[in-house]
Every structure is written in structure tokens, then in C-alpha cells.
Amino acid sequence: MATEVEAPQSTRRLDVLARPKQLPPTYREDRRSVYWLDKPPLMPGSDGTTKFACTDWVAAISNHKPIYSRYVSDRPSPKSVVSKAAQNAEANERVAFLAEPKDWARHFTLHRPVMTHVTKGAQQATASERIDFLAKPKTYQPLKIKESWDYDINEWDNEISSAAKNARCSERLEALAEPKALHNHFRFAKPIRWNTEDSTLKAIATLRLQQLARPKSRGKNEQYDPYKVSSAAIHARPTPRIDELCAPIPRKMRQKKP
């Protein structure tokens, strides 16, 4: 019978992680609200409600903002009383100058009405010869469109002039018409099928290649399952060094805030 492997005396990492999270020392369990009880709680007071107590600082913060010392409330009426001196006052030259409306710009023009008025001169005007010439639509020569059966070399050859047939291009055009040369190190793509050398066809693998090419022997165990985990692997325990390497870095460990 296989003997069980005893756990080391020191605390394992798995046991430490399996422990529940400890509550902080300042943790206080939430109390049930007194407003969800079937009857009012027995609290000191005539009405039996909960009495709240706050600190002096909280009471000072909860007070409303005092009114400004020079604050003047709204007037009792929108009609204010105007004194006789204000009624009989006359504006000086500076106030009268500032009260004048701003002049329009020199290039300002009012919006034109939707319907403009055409003068009699414009109604009885006659266009000049130049305007009549420009007003005429542009005319184009009819395109030489042929039917599909007329597209023949002999038919088009008669329409080509002798000057166009005997034309010769310049040296610059010949240089531009030349195709771009291939790079010095350019290589064409290999053909899909290429000839295999006789030495390659007659080559024999070495003893080392034959050993590497041979599949792994399982002996007489033809029902070998590669996904089966052995019992030794299941009951294996890491060494103390592996536990030490699995532990997180101390400087990166911090306790969560409650």
C-alpha cells in the first residue's frame, strides 16, 4: 500500500490562503435600524423617537450662512420715488454725447428688398454684339461614332494621316518609354516543380536521424492515456523553496481598507 506523504511542520502557503479574511480591530457590526421594528423603541423622551447627538463642529457646520451686514432687502415696490432734483436735472455735454446713438459705418448698406425695382433704362436696354456672341451656347463637332461592325482596321487606317504614320518620337520620349530595369539582386520566383538532384534522391539518413525519427515506444501498453494524471503527481507536495518563491513580494502586500 502506498504511504501518504506527511505535510511539513511549518505552515504551508495553501493553508494560509485557505484561511478566511480577518476583520479589522475597528470593525463594528451594523446595527438594525430602529425604524423597521414592529413598535417604537423605548428611548428617553415624551414622543419615543430616537435622539441624535452631534459634536460642536458638526453643529457649527449645519448652521445656515449668516446674512451680510450691509445686505439690503428687496424694495417694497418696483416704483421708486424720484426726487425733484433728479426730475429737474439737466445732462451735461459729456452725458449728452454718450447718449447719442452710434453712427453707421461708411460702407454700410441696408438690406435690399426681395422685389427690386427695375428702371426703364434697364427694361429698354439692348445687348451689344459682344454680349450676343457670349450668350450663344458653345457648339461641338459631332463625334465620329461608328457601329459595332464598322470597327475594322482597314476602315480606320484610311482616316489616319500620313504625317501621323511617319511620326518619330524624340530621344527623351524613347528614354521615358523604356521599362524600368530590374534590381541587381532581383531573383525570379522559383517554379512550382523543380528538378531534384540525384544525390538528394539517393541520400540515406544517418543513424542519429533515424533515432530521432523513431516514435516513442510505449512497450506493450497499447491503451496508454496521455491525459491521465498519476497518483504520485496528485499527492506531490512542493518543497519549502517553491513555497518561498510562490509568496508575493512583501513591499507589494497591503491590507484592504475596511
C-alpha positions in Angstrom: 0.0 0.0 0.0 1.2 3.5 -0.8 2.0 5.6 2.2 0.7 9.2 2.4 3.2 11.9 2.3 3.2 13.8 5.6 2.9 17.6 5.4 5.8 19.7 6.7 5.6 21.1 10.2 5.7 24.7 9.0 2.6 26.4 7.8 2.0 25.9 4.1 1.2 28.6 1.6 -2.0 26.8 0.7 -3.2 26.7 4.3 -2.5 30.4 4.7 -4.6 31.2 1.6 -7.4 28.9 2.8 -7.9 30.9 6.0 -10.9 33.4 6.0 -10.2 37.1 5.9 -9.8 38.5 9.4 -11.9 41.5 10.4 -10.1 44.7 11.3 -10.0 45.6 15.0 -12.0 48.8 14.4 -14.9 46.8 12.7 -18.3 47.4 14.2 -21.3 45.2 13.2 -24.1 47.1 11.6 -27.0 47.7 14.0 -30.5 47.1 12.9 -32.4 50.3 12.2 -34.9 51.2 14.9 -37.4 52.4 12.2 -38.0 48.8 11.0 -39.2 47.5 14.3 -42.8 46.4 15.0 -43.2 49.0 17.7 -41.3 52.3 18.7 -38.2 51.7 20.7 -38.1 52.6 24.4 -36.0 55.7 24.2 -35.9 58.6 26.7 -38.3 61.3 25.6 -42.0 62.1 25.6 -42.6 61.1 21.9 -40.4 58.0 22.0 -38.3 58.9 18.9 -34.6 58.5 18.6 -32.5 61.3 19.9 -29.4 62.3 17.9 -26.3 63.8 19.4 -23.6 65.6 17.3 -20.4 67.3 18.0 -19.9 71.0 18.3 -18.1 71.1 14.9 -21.0 69.3 13.1 -23.5 71.6 14.8 -21.5 74.7 13.6 -21.3 73.3 10.0 -25.1 72.6 9.9 -25.9 76.2 10.8 -27.1 78.4 7.9 -24.9 81.1 6.4 -25.4 84.4 8.2 -26.7 87.4 6.2 -24.2 90.0 5.1 -24.1 93.0 7.4 -24.6 95.5 4.5 -27.3 93.5 2.8 -30.4 95.5 1.7 -33.6 93.6 1.1 -35.8 93.9 -1.9 -37.6 97.2 -2.4 -41.2 97.2 -1.3 -42.4 98.4 -4.7 -41.0 98.4 -8.2 -41.9 102.1 -8.4 -39.1 104.0 -6.8 -39.5 107.6 -5.5 -37.7 110.1 -7.7 -36.6 113.3 -6.1 -37.4 116.7 -7.5 -33.8 117.5 -8.1 -33.5 114.3 -10.3 -36.6 115.3 -12.2 -35.3 118.8 -12.9 -31.7 117.8 -13.6 -30.1 118.6 -17.0 -27.4 116.5 -18.6 -24.0 117.9 -19.3 -22.3 117.9 -22.6 -20.4 114.6 -21.9 -23.6 112.7 -20.9 -25.4 114.1 -24.0 -22.5 113.0 -26.2 -22.6 109.5 -24.7 -26.4 109.3 -25.1 -26.2 109.8 -28.9 -26.7 106.6 -31.0 -23.7 105.1 -32.7 -23.3 106.1 -36.3 -23.4 103.5 -39.1 -20.2 102.6 -40.9 -19.4 104.4 -44.2 -19.8 101.2 -46.3 -23.0 100.1 -44.5 -25.9 99.4 -46.8 -29.4 98.4 -45.8 -30.8 95.0 -46.8 -32.2 95.0 -50.3 -35.9 94.3 -50.6 -37.0 90.9 -52.0 -38.6 92.5 -55.1 -36.2 95.0 -56.7 -37.3 97.9 -58.8 -36.1 97.7 -62.4 -35.5 101.1 -64.1 -37.0 101.9 -67.5 -33.5 102.3 -68.9 -32.7 98.7 -67.9 -36.0 97.5 -69.4 -35.4 99.2 -72.8 -31.7 98.4 -73.0 -30.3 96.3 -75.9 -27.3 94.0 -75.7 -24.2 94.7 -77.7 -22.7 92.3 -80.3 -20.1 91.1 -77.9 -22.8 90.1 -75.3 -24.9 88.4 -78.0 -21.8 86.4 -79.0 -21.0 85.4 -75.4 -24.7 84.4 -74.9 -24.7 81.9 -77.7 -24.2 78.3 -76.5 -20.9 76.5 -77.3 -21.1 74.2 -80.3 -19.1 71.0 -80.5 -18.2 69.0 -83.6 -20.2 65.7 -83.8 -18.2 62.7 -82.6 -17.3 60.0 -85.1 -19.3 57.2 -83.7 -19.5 54.0 -85.7 -21.5 50.9 -85.4 -20.0 47.8 -83.9 -19.5 46.1 -87.3 -17.6 49.2 -88.6 -14.7 48.9 -86.1 -12.2 47.4 -88.5 -8.5 48.1 -89.1 -9.0 48.8 -92.7 -11.8 51.3 -92.0 -9.7 53.3 -89.5 -6.5 53.0 -91.5 -7.8 55.3 -94.2 -8.6 58.1 -91.7 -5.0 58.2 -90.2 -2.9 60.9 -91.9 0.5 60.1 -93.4 2.2 62.5 -91.0 0.9 60.6 -88.0 2.0 57.3 -89.6 5.6 58.6 -90.3 6.0 60.5 -87.0 9.0 59.7 -84.9 9.4 60.4 -81.2 12.2 62.3 -79.7 15.1 60.7 -77.7 13.6 61.9 -74.5 10.3 60.0 -75.2 12.3 56.9 -76.1 14.1 57.1 -72.8 10.9 57.5 -70.9 9.3 54.7 -72.8 11.9 52.2 -71.8 10.8 49.8 -69.0 12.3 50.1 -65.6 15.3 47.8 -65.1 15.3 45.1 -62.5 17.4 45.3 -59.4 20.9 43.7 -59.5 19.9 41.3 -56.7 16.4 40.5 -58.1 15.5 36.9 -58.3 12.5 35.5 -60.1 10.1 33.3 -58.2 11.0 29.6 -58.1 8.9 27.3 -60.3 6.3 25.1 -58.5 8.1 22.0 -59.7 11.8 21.8 -60.0 14.3 19.0 -60.7 15.7 17.1 -57.7 19.3 16.2 -57.9 20.4 12.5 -58.0 22.4 12.9 -54.8 19.3 14.0 -52.9 17.2 11.1 -54.3 19.9 8.6 -53.3 20.7 10.1 -49.9 20.5 7.9 -46.8 19.6 9.2 -43.3 22.3 8.9 -40.7 21.9 6.7 -37.6 21.2 9.8 -35.4 18.4 11.0 -37.7 16.8 7.5 -37.7 16.9 7.5 -33.9 15.2 10.9 -33.7 12.6 10.0 -36.4 11.6 6.8 -34.5 8.4 7.3 -32.4 8.5 6.9 -28.7 8.0 3.3 -27.6 5.2 2.6 -25.1 6.1 -1.1 -24.8 3.1 -3.5 -24.6 0.8 -0.8 -23.1 -1.3 -0.1 -26.2 -4.1 1.6 -24.1 -1.8 4.4 -22.9 -3.7 7.6 -21.9 -1.5 10.7 -22.1 -4.1 12.8 -20.2 -4.2 10.5 -17.2 -2.5 12.0 -14.1 -0.5 9.6 -11.9 -1.2 9.2 -8.2 2.3 10.4 -7.4 1.7 13.7 -9.2 -1.6 14.1 -7.4 -0.1 13.7 -3.9 3.0 15.6 -4.7 4.0 18.5 -2.3 6.1 21.5 -3.2 9.4 22.0 -1.5 10.0 24.9 1.0 11.9 26.7 -1.7 9.0 26.6 -4.1 6.7 27.8 -1.3 9.1 30.7 -0.7 9.2 31.6 -4.4 5.3 31.5 -4.6 4.9 34.0 -1.9 4.2 37.6 -3.0 6.7 40.4 -2.6 6.3 41.9 0.9 6.5 45.5 -0.3 3.5 44.8 -2.6 1.4 43.3 0.1 -1.2 45.7 1.7 -4.3 45.2 3.7 -7.6 46.3 2.2 -9.3 49.2 3.9 -12.3 48.3 6.0 
